Amino acid sequence: MGLSTHVLDTMHGGPAAGMEVALYTTDGTGEDARATLVKRFALNADGRSDGPLYSDGLLKAGTYRLVFDVAGYFKSRGVKLPEPNFLNRVSLDFGVANADQHYHVPLLVSPWSYSTYRGS
């Protein structure tokens, strides 16, 4: 059915508006996975992509990667980060087993931690 994402900034208690994100398809697993860029986008005021990353019928079973520019986002918010940053980019590799279902990949993030899950 589709793929979407949503990022919440747990340091400031709201959506991560403006965070840069890249979506890739991947071939293989682990460090040997080859990634092909599908699109780059910035999250809207609600911390979401403006539309589905894949709309109905275009999402295929397979493996994907979302890369979130965490350090860039927090720096743009005026957060003083150490060099090197604890988190620079957060890369989430995930699989789509059933393309007839919707896959929502939320990220909860601060400069020092993150968590994710399969949302609805």
Phi and psi in degrees as GROMACS dihedral restraints (atoms count N, CA, C in turn):
[ dihedral_restraints ]
;  ai    aj    ak    al  type     phi  dphi    fc
    3     4     5     6     1   162.6    20    10
    4     5     6     7     1   177.3    20    10
    6     7     8     9     1  -137.3    20    10
    7     8     9    10     1   134.6    20    10
    9    10    11    12     1  -143.7    20    10
   10    11    12    13     1   166.4    20    10
   12    13    14    15     1  -142.2    20    10
   13    14    15    16     1   163.0    20    10
   15    16    17    18     1  -155.6    20    10
   16    17    18    19     1   133.4    20    10
   18    19    20    21     1  -122.4    20    10
   19    20    21    22     1   129.2    20    10
   21    22    23    24     1  -111.1    20    10
   22    23    24    25     1   130.5    20    10
   24    25    26    27     1   -86.3    20    10
   25    26    27    28     1   105.0    20    10
   27    28    29    30     1   -79.1    20    10
   28    29    30    31     1   -14.3    20    10
   30    31    32    33     1   -73.1    20    10
   31    32    33    34     1   -43.2    20    10
   33    34    35    36     1  -100.5    20    10
   34    35    36    37     1    -8.1    20    10
   36    37    38    39     1    73.6    20    10
   37    38    39    40     1    42.0    20    10
   39    40    41    42     1  -164.1    20    10
   40    41    42    43     1  -175.0    20    10
   42    43    44    45     1   -68.0    20    10
   43    44    45    46     1   150.6    20    10
   45    46    47    48     1   -90.1    20    10
   46    47    48    49     1    63.8    20    10
   48    49    50    51     1   -60.4    20    10
   49    50    51    52     1   132.3    20    10
   51    52    53    54     1    89.7    20    10
   52    53    54    55     1    -8.0    20    10
   54    55    56    57     1   -60.5    20    10
   55    56    57    58     1   135.8    20    10
   57    58    59    60     1   -83.8    20    10
   58    59    60    61     1   137.2    20    10
   60    61    62    63     1  -136.2    20    10
   61    62    63    64     1   145.0    20    10
   63    64    65    66     1  -125.0    20    10
   64    65    66    67     1   139.6    20    10
   66    67    68    69     1  -112.5    20    10
   67    68    69    70     1   132.6    20    10
   69    70    71    72     1  -128.5    20    10
   70    71    72    73     1   151.0    20    10
   72    73    74    75     1   -91.9    20    10
   73    74    75    76     1   150.7    20    10
   75    76    77    78     1  -126.4    20    10
   76    77    78    79     1   152.4    20    10
   78    79    80    81     1  -125.9    20    10
   79    80    81    82     1   111.5    20    10
   81    82    83    84     1   102.3    20    10
   82    83    84    85     1  -176.4    20    10
   84    85    86    87     1  -132.9    20    10
   85    86    87    88     1   163.9    20    10
   87    88    89    90     1    67.9    20    10
   88    89    90    91     1  -154.9    20    10
   90    91    92    93     1   -70.2    20    10
   91    92    93    94     1   -16.0    20    10
   93    94    95    96     1   -89.7    20    10
   94    95    96    97     1     1.9    20    10
   96    97    98    99     1   -67.4    20    10
   97    98    99   100     1   132.0    20    10
   99   100   101   102     1   -91.9    20    10
  100   101   102   103     1   130.6    20    10
  102   103   104   105     1  -112.6    20    10
  103   104   105   106     1   138.6    20    10
  105   106   107   108     1  -120.7    20    10
  106   107   108   109     1   121.9    20    10
  108   109   110   111     1   -64.8    20    10
  109   110   111   112     1   130.0    20    10
  111   112   113   114     1   -98.0    20    10
  112   113   114   115     1   -49.3    20    10
  114   115   116   117     1  -165.4    20    10
  115   116   117   118     1   157.0    20    10
  117   118   119   120     1  -117.7    20    10
  118   119   120   121     1   144.9    20    10
  120   121   122   123     1  -158.1    20    10
  121   122   123   124     1   162.8    20    10
  123   124   125   126     1  -108.3    20    10
  124   125   126   127     1   143.1    20    10
  126   127   128   129     1   -72.4    20    10
  127   128   129   130     1   145.6    20    10
  129   130   131   132     1   -80.0    20    10
  130   131   132   133     1  -172.9    20    10
  132   133   134   135     1   -60.4    20    10
  133   134   135   136     1   -23.9    20    10
  135   136   137   138     1   -90.7    20    10
  136   137   138   139     1     4.9    20    10
  138   139   140   141     1    74.0    20    10
  139   140   141   142     1    24.0    20    10
  141   142   143   144     1  -122.5    20    10
  142   143   144   145     1   162.0    20    10
  144   145   146   147     1   -69.9    20    10
  145   146   147   148     1   151.5    20    10
  147   148   149   150     1   -66.6    20    10
  148   149   150   151     1   -21.9    20    10
  150   151   152   153     1  -153.0    20    10
  151   152   153   154     1  -178.4    20    10
  153   154   155   156     1   -62.8    20    10
  154   155   156   157     1   144.3    20    10
  156   157   158   159     1   -71.7    20    10
  157   158   159   160     1   -33.4    20    10
  159   160   161   162     1  -132.6    20    10
  160   161   162   163     1   130.6    20    10
  162   163   164   165     1   -92.8    20    10
  163   164   165   166     1   178.1    20    10
  165   166   167   168     1   -47.5    20    10
  166   167   168   169     1   129.7    20    10
  168   169   170   171     1    85.5    20    10
  169   170   171   172     1   -14.5    20    10
  171   172   173   174     1   -96.2    20    10
  172   173   174   175     1   -22.6    20    10
  174   175   176   177     1   -73.6    20    10
  175   176   177   178     1   131.5    20    10
  177   178   179   180     1  -116.0    20    10
  178   179   180   181     1   154.3    20    10
  180   181   182   183     1   -61.2    20    10
  181   182   183   184     1   138.3    20    10
  183   184   185   186     1   156.3    20    10
  184   185   186   187     1  -163.6    20    10
  186   187   188   189     1  -115.2    20    10
  187   188   189   190     1   145.7    20    10
  189   190   191   192     1  -138.5    20    10
  190   191   192   193     1   165.2    20    10
  192   193   194   195     1  -140.4    20    10
  193   194   195   196     1   131.2    20    10
  195   196   197   198     1  -110.3    20    10
  196   197   198   199     1   131.6    20    10
  198   199   200   201     1  -119.7    20    10
  199   200   201   202     1   120.1    20    10
  201   202   203   204     1  -106.5    20    10
  202   203   204   205     1   127.7    20    10
  204   205   206   207     1   -83.1    20    10
  205   206   207   208     1    80.2    20    10
  207   208   209   210     1   -67.5    20    10
  208   209   210   211     1   -49.9    20    10
  210   211   212   213     1   -62.5    20    10
  211   212   213   214     1   -43.1    20    10
  213   214   215   216     1   -60.1    20    10
  214   215   216   217     1   -40.6    20    10
  216   217   218   219     1   -63.5    20    10
  217   218   219   220     1   -51.1    20    10
  219   220   221   222     1   -67.3    20    10
  220   221   222   223     1   -35.5    20    10
  222   223   224   225     1   -61.9    20    10
  223   224   225   226     1   -39.3    20    10
  225   226   227   228     1   -67.4    20    10
  226   227   228   229     1   -21.3    20    10
  228   229   230   231     1   -88.2    20    10
  229   230   231   232     1     2.0    20    10
  231   232   233   234     1    85.0    20    10
  232   233   234   235     1    11.8    20    10
  234   235   236   237     1   -76.6    20    10
  235   236   237   238     1   127.8    20    10
  237   238   239   240     1   -80.6    20    10
  238   239   240   241     1   114.4    20    10
  240   241   242   243     1  -107.4    20    10
  241   242   243   244     1   145.6    20    10
  243   244   245   246     1   -70.1    20    10
  244   245   246   247     1   158.8    20    10
  246   247   248   249     1  -111.9    20    10
  247   248   249   250     1   124.6    20    10
  249   250   251   252     1   -72.6    20    10
  250   251   252   253     1   158.3    20    10
  252   253   254   255     1   -66.8    20    10
  253   254   255   256     1   148.9    20    10
  255   256   257   258     1   -65.3    20    10
  256   257   258   259     1   -49.3    20    10
  258   259   260   261     1  -116.1    20    10
  259   260   261   262     1   126.6    20    10
  261   262   263   264     1  -101.1    20    10
  262   263   264   265     1   -72.3    20    10
  264   265   266   267     1  -120.8    20    10
  265   266   267   268     1   140.5    20    10
  267   268   269   270     1  -102.8    20    10
  268   269   270   271     1   123.1    20    10
  270   271   272   273     1  -111.1    20    10
  271   272   273   274     1   122.0    20    10
  273   274   275   276     1  -113.6    20    10
  274   275   276   277     1   114.9    20    10
  276   277   278   279     1   -96.8    20    10
  277   278   279   280     1   131.1    20    10
  279   280   281   282     1  -148.1    20    10
  280   281   282   283     1   161.3    20    10
  282   283   284   285     1  -114.1    20    10
  283   284   285   286     1   147.0    20    10
  285   286   287   288     1  -111.5    20    10
  286   287   288   289     1   109.4    20    10
  288   289   290   291     1   -89.7    20    10
  289   290   291   292     1   -32.8    20    10
  291   292   293   294     1  -130.6    20    10
  292   293   294   295     1    98.4    20    10
  294   295   296   297     1   -68.8    20    10
  295   296   297   298     1    -7.9    20    10
  297   298   299   300     1   -80.5    20    10
  298   299   300   301     1    -7.2    20    10
  300   301   302   303     1  -103.3    20    10
  301   302   303   304     1   160.5    20    10
  303   304   305   306     1   -88.7    20    10
  304   305   306   307     1   135.8    20    10
  306   307   308   309     1  -113.6    20    10
  307   308   309   310     1   118.9    20    10
  309   310   311   312     1  -115.3    20    10
  310   311   312   313     1   126.8    20    10
  312   313   314   315     1  -117.8    20    10
  313   314   315   316     1    91.1    20    10
  315   316   317   318     1   -82.5    20    10
  316   317   318   319     1   154.6    20    10
  318   319   320   321     1  -132.6    20    10
  319   320   321   322     1   127.6    20    10
  321   322   323   324     1  -106.9    20    10
  322   323   324   325     1   126.1    20    10
  324   325   326   327     1  -145.4    20    10
  325   326   327   328     1   146.3    20    10
  327   328   329   330     1  -132.4    20    10
  328   329   330   331     1   177.7    20    10
  330   331   332   333     1   -65.1    20    10
  331   332   333   334     1   -12.6    20    10
  333   334   335   336     1  -122.8    20    10
  334   335   336   337     1    -3.8    20    10
  336   337   338   339     1  -159.3    20    10
  337   338   339   340     1   161.2    20    10
  339   340   341   342     1  -154.7    20    10
  340   341   342   343     1   158.6    20    10
  342   343   344   345     1  -148.0    20    10
  343   344   345   346     1   157.3    20    10
  345   346   347   348     1  -146.1    20    10
  346   347   348   349     1   169.6    20    10
  348   349   350   351     1  -165.9    20    10
  349   350   351   352     1   169.8    20    10
  351   352   353   354     1   -88.6    20    10
  352   353   354   355     1   112.8    20    10
  354   355   356   357     1   -90.2    20    10
  355   356   357   358     1  -171.5    20    10
